[in-house]
Amino acid sequence: MNRIHQMIARLRERFTDWSPETVTITPPPTTVAPKIVATDQKSTKAKLPPIWRLAEITNPKTGKPVVVELRKGGLLFTGDADRLGIAQAREWHEVRAPSRTEARKLISEGAAEKRTAS
C-alpha cells in the first residue's frame, strides 16, 4: 500500500466510533469591549448639529414669501432656483439647529446670524 492508502486506513480507524454525543463544544471566551471616551477635538465637532441656511424669498408668480434652504454662499438648490427664477439670495440666516423647524424658531427669536452675499 502506498502512503495515501495508509493515511485513509488510519483515519477510518480513528473516526469509526465518532458520534455527536462524544463531542463537546466549548464557546469562545467572552470579552467586554473597553469604553472609548471621546477626548480629541474631531469627535467633539462631529456631535454639533448642522448649520441651516434659510432665506425668505418672495415667489414672483404668487407674490407670497417662501422660506428656502441654501447652499454655501447663499446659492439656491437647483429645484428652488428653477421654480423661483433666482440663483442666489441677497441675504439669509445661518443657525446651528438639529432640525429645520428648530432653525426657523431660532431665526424668529433673533438667535441666528444674518449673512449677505458678497
Buried (B, 14 or more C-beta within 10 A) or exposed (E): EEEEEEEEEEEEEEEEEEEEEEEEEEEEEEEEEEEEEEEEEEEEEEEEEEEBBBBEBEBEEEEEEEEBBBEEEBBBEEEBBEBBEBEBBEEBBBBBBEEEEBBBBBBEEEEBEEBEEE
